[in-house]
């Protein structure tokens, strides 16, 4: 498979491939079973788009180390479940905080923006992540000054802000211009590289703010995996097989002999990484609950109803023989609006 592999799925604890006797043991031992199921969600597959995102963040980070007047800035967009937040967490994991004799160093400061952002609650969230014990004290101006000081004292090299689309008010669909202007001030003052992450609609924030638009002209988009042609299908097939090889419950021979199943997985997940992981973790949970030795089509049929779409039964279930192959994007179907 081209440029696609599993990145150390045992990094968060070994996930052994279980035989029949192992299944029986985990069926009896609830803690072990739940640990294995939880471990599935921590599997990281470095597919090409993910690797490209990591490189883009690294480029932005590296450029800032030269302390130039306008360091790198990056906007990462994508649908829900496309792996945006996983990018943020993985890059931060690669650059952990360090406790030194002079204090805590935070090479990469990363956080989620509040759902209804104001200058003050965004400042509070940043101060909290910087370790300020008085994070909720002071006026917005005082908080901003403390942020600038702490970013310098903690040797912050890169700031990653997730859920940037919250800067658009959901009730009025208006951009929170005051908060956006405050963020622009913080970026200009600190001269630290910033990475903003959010849904596709957050591009509207840049459209309404010329200076932010100019600063964040570099943008990447994480899309669902398409299967419009043979090459795209091969890439998606490689992704699924990498994931299956990392699961504690092995796939049945059907996955090797019948490529039709891979296409059905795509219909069941729309090619969205979050749904792929949800489907597979549910399949592992059901297999462990029932003491099964492999993941087969019938198990995926149940997992789809349990974890993706409760109404996806019969001809509406991609793993049912009566399913008419089409994207499940109609109103009240799971991928409506994607």
C-alpha positions as CSV (number, residue, x, y, z in Angstrom):
1,X,0.0,0.0,0.0
2,X,1.4,3.4,-1.1
3,X,2.7,5.6,1.8
4,X,0.3,4.1,4.3
5,X,1.1,2.1,7.3
6,X,0.1,1.7,11.0
7,X,2.0,4.0,13.3
8,X,2.9,1.8,16.3
9,X,-0.7,0.8,17.4
10,X,0.9,-0.7,20.6
11,X,2.2,2.7,21.7
12,X,-0.6,3.0,24.2
13,X,-0.4,-0.5,25.4
14,X,-0.1,-3.8,23.6
15,X,-3.1,-5.0,21.7
16,X,-2.6,-8.7,21.1
17,X,-4.3,-10.6,18.3
18,X,-6.5,-13.0,20.2
19,X,-7.1,-16.7,19.4
20,X,-10.3,-18.5,20.5
21,X,-9.0,-19.2,24.0
22,X,-7.9,-15.6,24.4
23,X,-11.4,-14.5,23.3
24,X,-12.9,-16.6,26.0
25,X,-10.6,-15.1,28.6
26,X,-11.6,-11.6,27.6
27,X,-15.2,-12.5,27.6
28,X,-14.9,-13.4,31.2
29,X,-12.6,-10.5,32.1
30,X,-14.5,-7.2,31.5
31,X,-11.6,-4.9,32.3
32,X,-9.4,-6.5,29.7
33,X,-12.2,-6.5,27.1
34,X,-12.9,-2.8,27.6
35,X,-9.2,-2.0,27.5
36,X,-8.9,-3.7,24.1
37,X,-11.9,-1.9,22.7
38,X,-10.7,1.5,24.0
39,X,-7.3,0.7,22.5
40,X,-8.8,0.5,19.0
41,X,-9.7,4.2,19.2
42,X,-6.0,5.0,19.9
43,X,-4.8,3.3,16.7
44,X,-3.2,5.8,14.4
45,X,-3.0,5.1,10.7
46,X,-0.6,7.5,8.9
47,X,-2.5,7.8,5.6
48,X,-1.1,10.3,3.0
49,X,-3.4,13.2,4.0
50,X,-2.5,12.8,7.6
51,X,1.2,12.7,6.9
52,X,0.8,15.8,4.7
53,X,-1.0,17.6,7.6
54,X,1.8,16.8,10.0
55,X,4.4,18.1,7.5
56,X,2.4,21.3,7.0
57,X,2.3,21.9,10.8
58,X,6.0,21.1,11.1
59,X,6.8,23.6,8.4
60,X,4.8,26.3,10.1
61,X,6.5,25.4,13.4
62,X,10.0,25.4,12.0
63,X,9.7,28.7,10.2
64,X,8.8,30.4,13.5
65,X,12.0,29.3,15.1
66,X,13.8,31.8,13.0
67,X,11.9,34.7,14.7
68,X,11.0,36.4,11.5
69,X,8.5,39.3,11.4
70,X,5.7,37.2,10.0
71,X,6.2,33.5,11.0
72,X,4.2,30.7,9.4
73,X,0.5,30.5,9.8
74,X,-1.7,27.6,8.7
75,X,-5.5,26.9,8.5
76,X,-6.6,23.3,8.5
77,X,-10.2,22.6,7.6
78,X,-12.3,19.5,7.1
79,X,-15.6,17.8,7.9
80,X,-16.3,16.4,11.3
81,X,-14.4,13.2,12.0
82,X,-11.8,13.8,9.2
83,X,-8.9,13.7,11.7
84,X,-8.3,17.4,12.3
85,X,-8.2,17.1,16.1
86,X,-6.1,13.9,15.9
87,X,-3.5,15.9,13.9
88,X,-3.4,18.5,16.7
89,X,-3.0,16.0,19.5
90,X,-0.4,13.9,17.6
91,X,1.8,16.9,16.8
92,X,1.6,18.1,20.4
93,X,2.4,14.5,21.6
94,X,5.6,14.7,19.5
95,X,6.5,18.0,21.3
96,X,5.7,17.4,25.0
97,X,5.9,19.9,27.8
98,X,9.2,20.0,29.8
99,X,9.8,20.8,33.4
100,X,13.1,22.7,33.9
101,X,14.9,24.4,36.7
102,X,13.4,27.7,35.6
103,X,9.9,26.5,35.0
104,X,7.7,24.7,32.5
105,X,8.5,24.9,28.8
106,X,5.6,24.4,26.4
107,X,6.9,24.0,22.8
108,X,3.4,23.4,21.4
109,X,0.4,25.0,23.1
110,X,-2.8,23.5,21.9
111,X,-6.4,23.8,22.9
112,X,-10.1,23.8,21.8
113,X,-11.8,27.1,21.6
114,X,-15.0,27.5,23.7
115,X,-18.3,27.0,21.9
116,X,-19.5,30.6,22.4
117,X,-16.2,32.5,22.3
118,X,-15.7,35.9,23.8
119,X,-12.4,37.7,24.3
120,X,-12.4,36.9,28.0
121,X,-13.3,33.2,27.8
122,X,-10.8,32.5,25.0
123,X,-8.2,34.3,27.1
124,X,-9.2,32.2,30.1
125,X,-8.8,29.0,28.2
126,X,-5.3,30.0,26.9
127,X,-4.2,31.0,30.4
128,X,-5.5,27.8,31.8
129,X,-3.5,25.8,29.3
130,X,-0.4,27.9,30.1
131,X,-0.7,26.9,33.8
132,X,-1.8,30.3,35.2
133,X,-3.4,29.6,38.6
134,X,-5.3,32.9,38.3
135,X,-6.5,32.1,34.7
136,X,-10.0,33.6,35.4
137,X,-8.9,36.8,37.1
138,X,-8.6,40.3,35.7
139,X,-9.9,42.3,32.8
140,X,-9.5,41.2,29.2
141,X,-6.6,43.6,28.8
142,X,-4.8,42.3,31.9
143,X,-5.4,38.7,30.7
144,X,-4.0,39.5,27.3
145,X,-0.9,41.0,28.8
146,X,-0.4,37.8,30.9
147,X,-0.8,35.6,27.9
148,X,1.9,37.5,26.0
149,X,4.2,37.2,29.0
150,X,3.5,33.5,29.6
151,X,3.9,32.6,26.0
152,X,7.4,34.1,26.2
153,X,8.3,32.7,29.6
154,X,7.1,29.2,28.7
155,X,9.1,29.3,25.4
156,X,6.0,28.5,23.3
157,X,7.1,27.9,19.7
158,X,3.7,27.1,18.2
159,X,0.0,27.7,19.1
160,X,-2.7,25.4,17.7
161,X,-6.3,26.5,18.2
162,X,-9.0,23.9,17.4
163,X,-12.7,24.5,16.7
164,X,-12.1,27.8,15.0
165,X,-15.5,27.7,13.4
166,X,-16.9,28.7,16.8
167,X,-15.9,32.2,15.8
168,X,-19.1,32.1,13.7
169,X,-22.2,32.6,15.9
170,X,-24.5,29.6,15.2
171,X,-27.8,31.6,15.9
172,X,-27.1,34.6,13.7
173,X,-24.3,33.1,11.4
174,X,-22.4,36.3,12.0
175,X,-18.6,36.3,12.5
176,X,-17.5,37.2,16.0
177,X,-15.4,40.1,14.7
178,X,-14.3,41.4,18.1
179,X,-12.8,38.0,19.0
180,X,-11.3,37.6,15.6
181,X,-9.6,41.1,15.9
182,X,-8.3,40.2,19.3
183,X,-6.8,37.0,17.9
184,X,-5.2,39.0,15.1
185,X,-3.7,41.3,17.8
186,X,-2.3,38.3,19.7
187,X,-0.8,36.8,16.6
188,X,0.8,40.1,15.6
189,X,2.1,40.9,19.1
190,X,3.7,37.5,19.9
191,X,5.1,36.7,16.4
192,X,4.6,33.0,17.2
193,X,3.3,30.7,14.5
194,X,-0.4,29.9,14.8
195,X,-2.3,26.9,13.4
196,X,-6.1,27.3,13.2
197,X,-8.3,24.2,12.9
198,X,-12.0,23.9,12.1
199,X,-14.8,22.9,9.9
200,X,-15.0,24.2,6.3
201,X,-17.3,27.1,7.2
202,X,-14.5,28.7,9.2
203,X,-13.1,30.0,5.9
204,X,-15.9,32.6,6.1
205,X,-14.1,34.1,9.1
206,X,-11.1,34.8,6.9
207,X,-13.3,36.2,4.1
208,X,-14.7,38.8,6.5
209,X,-11.2,39.7,7.9
210,X,-8.8,40.8,5.3
211,X,-5.7,40.8,7.6
212,X,-6.4,37.4,8.9
213,X,-7.0,36.1,5.4
214,X,-3.6,37.4,4.3
215,X,-1.9,35.8,7.3
216,X,-3.5,32.5,6.8
217,X,-3.2,32.1,3.1
218,X,-1.8,28.7,3.5
219,X,-4.6,26.2,3.9
220,X,-5.1,22.5,3.7
221,X,-8.4,20.5,3.7
222,X,-8.9,17.0,5.1
223,X,-11.6,15.4,3.0
224,X,-13.3,12.0,3.3
225,X,-11.6,9.2,1.4
226,X,-13.1,9.0,-2.1
227,X,-13.4,5.8,-4.2
228,X,-14.2,7.4,-7.6
229,X,-11.7,5.4,-9.5
230,X,-9.5,2.3,-9.1
231,X,-6.5,4.2,-7.7
232,X,-8.6,5.8,-4.9
233,X,-10.2,2.5,-4.2
234,X,-6.7,0.9,-3.8
235,X,-5.7,3.7,-1.4
236,X,-8.9,3.2,0.7
237,X,-8.4,-0.6,0.6
238,X,-4.9,-0.2,1.9
239,X,-6.1,2.0,4.7
240,X,-8.7,-0.5,5.8
241,X,-6.3,-3.4,5.7
242,X,-3.7,-1.5,7.7
243,X,-6.4,-0.8,10.3
244,X,-7.7,-4.4,10.3
245,X,-4.1,-5.7,10.8
246,X,-3.9,-3.6,13.9
247,X,-7.1,-4.8,15.5
248,X,-7.1,-7.3,18.5
249,X,-9.7,-9.3,16.6
250,X,-8.5,-10.4,13.2
251,X,-10.7,-10.0,10.0
252,X,-12.3,-13.1,8.4
253,X,-11.0,-14.4,5.0
254,X,-13.9,-12.5,3.4
255,X,-11.8,-9.3,3.5
256,X,-9.1,-10.9,1.4
257,X,-11.2,-12.8,-1.0
258,X,-14.0,-10.3,-1.6
259,X,-13.0,-6.7,-2.4
260,X,-16.8,-5.8,-2.4
261,X,-16.6,-5.7,1.4
262,X,-14.1,-2.7,1.2
263,X,-16.6,-0.8,-0.9
264,X,-19.3,-1.6,1.6
265,X,-17.2,-0.2,4.4
266,X,-16.9,3.0,2.4
267,X,-20.7,3.2,2.1
268,X,-21.0,2.6,5.9
269,X,-18.5,5.3,6.8
270,X,-18.6,7.7,3.8
271,X,-14.8,7.4,3.9
272,X,-14.6,9.5,7.0
273,X,-11.9,8.4,9.4
274,X,-13.9,9.0,12.5
275,X,-16.7,6.8,11.3
276,X,-14.2,4.1,10.2
277,X,-12.8,4.0,13.7
278,X,-16.3,4.0,15.3
279,X,-17.4,1.1,13.1
280,X,-14.3,-1.0,13.7
281,X,-14.3,-0.4,17.5
282,X,-17.9,-1.4,17.7
283,X,-17.2,-4.5,15.7
284,X,-14.4,-5.4,18.1
285,X,-16.6,-4.8,21.1
286,X,-19.3,-7.1,19.7
287,X,-16.8,-9.8,18.9
288,X,-15.4,-9.7,22.4
289,X,-18.8,-9.7,23.9
290,X,-19.9,-12.8,21.9
291,X,-16.5,-14.6,22.1
292,X,-16.1,-14.5,18.3
293,X,-12.7,-15.2,16.8
294,X,-12.9,-12.9,13.8
295,X,-14.7,-9.9,12.3
296,X,-17.0,-10.8,9.5
297,X,-19.7,-9.2,7.4
298,X,-22.5,-10.1,9.7
299,X,-20.6,-8.5,12.6
300,X,-20.1,-5.3,10.7
301,X,-23.8,-5.3,9.8
302,X,-24.6,-5.3,13.5
303,X,-21.8,-2.8,14.3
304,X,-23.2,-0.3,11.7
305,X,-26.6,-0.3,13.5
306,X,-25.1,-0.1,17.0
307,X,-22.5,2.7,16.3
308,X,-23.3,4.5,13.1
309,X,-27.0,4.5,12.3
310,X,-29.6,2.7,14.4
311,X,-32.1,2.9,11.6
312,X,-29.7,1.4,9.1
313,X,-31.4,-2.0,8.8
314,X,-32.2,-4.3,5.9
315,X,-31.8,-2.6,2.5
316,X,-30.4,0.5,4.3
317,X,-27.5,-1.4,5.8
318,X,-24.4,-1.5,3.6
319,X,-23.5,-5.0,4.8
320,X,-26.9,-6.4,4.0
321,X,-27.2,-8.3,0.7
322,X,-30.3,-6.2,-0.2
323,X,-28.4,-2.9,0.1
324,X,-28.5,-0.8,-3.1
325,X,-25.1,0.7,-3.4
326,X,-25.4,4.4,-3.0
327,X,-24.1,7.1,-0.5
328,X,-26.3,7.4,2.5
329,X,-26.6,11.2,2.2
330,X,-30.3,11.7,2.0
331,X,-32.2,13.6,4.7
332,X,-32.3,11.7,8.0
333,X,-29.5,9.4,6.7
334,X,-26.1,9.4,8.6
335,X,-24.1,11.4,6.1
336,X,-26.6,14.0,5.1
337,X,-24.8,17.3,4.7
338,X,-21.4,15.9,4.1
